[in-house]
Every structure is written in C-alpha cells, then in structure tokens.
Amino acid sequence: MMTGPHLKTHGTQETYIPPVERRHKDHLADIPAGSSYYDARFGTTVHKINEGGFCVLSRSDHLIMTTLGSCISVCMFDPVIKVGGMNHFLLPQDNGNEDKNAFNMRFGNNAMETLLNEILKRGGQKSRLLLKAFGAGNVLNIRANIGSKNQAFLKQYITDEGMTLETCDLGGKLPRGVIFSPSTGKVYVKLLHRASDSKIGKAEEKFRQKIVKQRTSGDIELF
C-alpha cells in the first residue's frame, strides 16, 4: 500500500514529499541469528548461532557461523533458489515431550524439522536439498558419549527423510569452528587446537546437564 505524493508548504516555499510505501511484515523474511557482526575478512555480515539456535537466509551473501564440540550443526540449502540455513543441536532427540519451551531447539529432531520447514516455506524443494553436517566430536571423556549419539541420530534422520548428505566432518576429539555460505553452499571448517577451546566442550556438557535436570588453531578445510 502506498500513499500519494503531496506538497508541504514552508512560508512561500513548497517542498515535495515523496510517496511513502507501507510494507506489511513479511512472514517469509530471513531468520537471522541472535547476534551478528561485520567481518572484514569476508567483507560481509556474519550471523553467529549458539546451542539451540538456527538461521535461514534467502539469496543473501551473509554468512552463518558457530563453534561445535559434541554438538552438531547441519547446513541445509537449495542450490537452485539459493536458500539455506544452519542449526545447532546439543542432544539427539526429544522423546515425546509435547511441552514447548526454550530448550526445544536443543534437540536434533526439533532442530532438523524446523530448519527443513523454514527452507521449504521459502520455496526450497525437498528433492533438491543438499545437507552438510559437522561436529559430533567426543571432546570430553564422559560416558554419555553425546557426539556419537548425535551422529547416529542424524544419519538415521537423513535416511528416513530421503534427503542427500553431500558431505560431513563428524567425530574426532577436537572442537570445530564452522562458517557456512547459504548462497554458494560452501562451508569452511577449522579444527580448534588451543587450550582455551576446550571450554567449548565443557560449556556444552554444563548446558546438557541443565537440560536433563529441567526434563526430569588448526587448518581450514573447505567442504
């Protein structure tokens, strides 16, 4: 909807006021991450997601990034219409709990369904979608072995949905930094070797325990 142009008078002088376009909120707009910043290295905005976060971009040169320990991030995109996104889940599956709360997207089944549905809403076709998966490292010496469980869940989910896992970098004992370009489908992965990066795994385990309680510098690789 657009209002027409008009003239505003200042004494004897008339000033042209251009028409104002009134835009309705577009429910299919991009879904940005909780935080973003401009990265001079890439020359564009980077959206950062954490545990339970996700981001979906349409025909954008922006990037999405995260850091992973035992968590998994899936980069999902339609190469034809250039719509894609990334999620970040901490635990494999939310088993039959219907309550919707702040922790839902920390579970793989919810994170995958949400990301898939948001891309389909924007014109993506399931038969064209390509997936790239990263993380699932066993970065802490704990019996839970969350990395392996996340990995098993994801592979079963992709098989059940009949989608294509184009490439993956899963497992190992080191955390990762991941940067995804939805417009090109390229993913940059860096294994994190510094001592300070061990905090990633410890933070994930602390958060995992919180969820359970509530319910009861390396080489860069291009994928």
C-alpha positions in Angstrom: 0.0 0.0 0.0 1.4 3.4 -0.9 0.2 6.9 0.0 0.3 9.5 -2.8 2.8 12.4 -3.0 1.9 15.8 -1.6 3.4 19.2 -1.1 4.3 20.7 2.2 4.4 24.5 2.4 7.1 26.4 4.4 6.0 30.1 4.1 6.1 30.8 0.3 8.3 27.7 -0.4 6.8 24.4 -1.3 8.7 21.1 -0.6 7.9 17.9 -2.4 7.2 14.9 -0.1 7.7 11.6 -2.0 5.2 8.8 -1.6 5.7 6.6 1.4 5.4 2.8 0.9 3.8 0.9 3.7 5.2 -2.6 3.9 3.4 -5.4 5.6 5.6 -7.7 7.7 6.9 -10.5 5.5 6.5 -13.8 7.4 8.9 -15.3 4.9 11.7 -12.9 5.6 15.2 -14.2 6.6 15.5 -15.6 10.1 18.7 -14.0 11.4 20.8 -15.4 14.3 20.7 -13.9 17.8 23.9 -11.9 17.1 25.7 -10.7 14.1 28.8 -8.7 13.2 30.6 -7.4 10.1 33.7 -9.5 9.2 36.3 -7.6 7.2 38.0 -10.8 6.1 34.9 -11.9 4.2 33.5 -8.5 3.5 30.0 -9.3 4.7 27.9 -9.8 7.8 28.3 -13.0 9.8 25.4 -14.4 11.9 26.5 -16.4 14.9 24.4 -19.2 16.3 24.8 -21.0 19.6 23.2 -24.2 21.1 19.6 -24.4 20.0 19.9 -21.6 17.5 19.3 -21.5 13.8 19.5 -19.1 10.9 17.9 -19.1 7.5 18.9 -16.8 4.6 17.4 -16.3 1.1 19.7 -15.1 -1.7 22.0 -13.4 0.7 25.8 -13.0 0.7 25.7 -13.1 4.5 27.4 -16.0 6.3 26.4 -18.2 9.3 28.9 -19.4 11.8 29.1 -21.4 15.0 31.5 -23.4 17.2 31.0 -27.1 17.9 32.1 -29.7 20.4 29.8 -32.7 20.7 27.0 -30.7 19.2 26.1 -31.0 15.5 25.3 -28.3 13.0 23.6 -29.1 9.7 23.9 -26.8 6.8 20.9 -27.3 4.5 20.4 -25.5 1.2 18.6 -25.5 -2.1 21.3 -24.7 -4.8 18.6 -23.7 -7.4 16.9 -20.8 -5.5 19.9 -20.2 -3.1 18.0 -20.5 0.1 19.7 -22.2 3.1 20.3 -22.2 6.8 22.2 -23.8 9.7 21.1 -25.2 13.0 23.0 -26.2 16.1 21.6 -29.0 18.3 23.0 -30.4 21.5 21.2 -33.7 22.1 19.8 -36.2 19.7 16.0 -36.4 20.3 13.2 -35.0 22.4 11.3 -38.2 23.2 7.6 -37.4 23.2 7.6 -34.3 25.4 4.9 -32.1 24.0 5.7 -29.1 26.1 7.1 -26.2 24.1 9.9 -24.4 26.0 13.2 -22.7 25.5 15.1 -25.9 25.2 13.2 -27.5 22.3 15.6 -26.5 19.6 18.5 -28.1 21.5 17.2 -31.4 20.4 18.0 -32.8 17.0 14.6 -33.9 15.9 13.1 -30.4 16.6 16.1 -28.6 15.1 16.0 -30.6 11.9 12.3 -30.3 11.4 12.3 -26.6 12.0 15.2 -25.9 9.6 13.6 -28.1 6.9 10.2 -26.5 7.2 11.5 -22.9 7.1 13.5 -23.6 3.9 10.5 -25.3 2.3 8.4 -22.3 3.2 10.8 -20.1 1.2 10.5 -22.2 -2.0 13.0 -24.9 -1.4 12.2 -28.3 -2.7 13.0 -31.4 -0.6 14.2 -33.3 -3.6 16.9 -30.6 -4.3 18.1 -30.0 -0.8 21.7 -30.8 0.0 23.0 -31.3 3.5 26.4 -30.9 5.1 27.0 -31.9 8.7 29.7 -31.0 11.2 30.6 -31.6 14.8 29.7 -34.6 17.0 33.2 -34.7 18.5 33.8 -36.7 21.6 35.6 -33.7 23.2 35.0 -34.8 26.8 35.8 -38.1 28.4 32.3 -38.8 29.7 30.2 -42.0 29.5 27.3 -40.2 27.8 29.3 -40.1 24.5 26.9 -37.5 23.2 28.9 -36.9 20.0 28.4 -40.5 18.8 24.7 -40.4 19.7 24.2 -37.2 17.8 25.9 -38.7 14.8 23.8 -41.8 14.8 20.6 -39.8 15.2 21.5 -37.5 12.2 22.3 -40.4 9.9 19.0 -42.1 10.7 17.0 -38.9 10.3 18.5 -38.2 6.8 17.8 -41.8 5.8 14.2 -41.7 7.0 13.6 -38.3 5.2 15.2 -39.5 2.0 17.5 -36.5 1.8 21.1 -36.2 0.5 24.0 -35.8 2.8 26.5 -34.2 0.4 29.5 -34.2 2.8 30.2 -34.4 6.5 33.0 -34.0 9.0 31.8 -35.8 12.2 33.5 -37.3 15.2 37.1 -37.0 16.4 38.2 -35.4 19.6 38.6 -31.7 18.7 36.0 -28.9 18.6 35.4 -27.1 15.3 34.6 -23.6 14.0 32.2 -23.7 11.1 31.3 -20.9 8.6 28.5 -21.5 6.0 27.6 -19.5 2.9 24.0 -20.3 2.0 24.3 -18.5 -1.4 27.1 -20.9 -2.6 26.7 -23.9 -0.3 30.4 -23.7 0.7 31.4 -24.4 4.3 34.7 -23.6 5.9 35.7 -25.7 8.9 38.6 -25.1 11.3 39.7 -27.6 13.9 40.4 -25.8 17.2 43.5 -26.9 19.0 44.1 -24.1 21.5 43.8 -25.0 25.2 41.1 -22.3 25.6 39.0 -24.1 23.0 38.4 -27.0 25.4 35.9 -24.6 27.1 33.5 -25.3 24.3 33.1 -28.9 25.3 32.8 -28.1 29.0 30.2 -25.4 28.2 28.2 -27.9 26.2 28.3 -30.5 28.9 27.2 -28.0 31.5 24.3 -27.0 29.3 23.4 -30.6 28.6 23.2 -31.3 32.3 20.9 -28.3 32.7 18.5 -29.6 30.1 18.4 -33.1 31.7 17.7 -31.5 35.0 14.9 -29.4 33.6 13.4 -32.5 31.9 13.3 -34.6 35.0 44.2 -23.1 15.9 44.1 -25.7 13.1 43.9 -25.9 9.3 40.9 -24.6 7.5 39.1 -27.1 5.2 36.5 -26.2 2.6 33.6 -28.6 2.1 
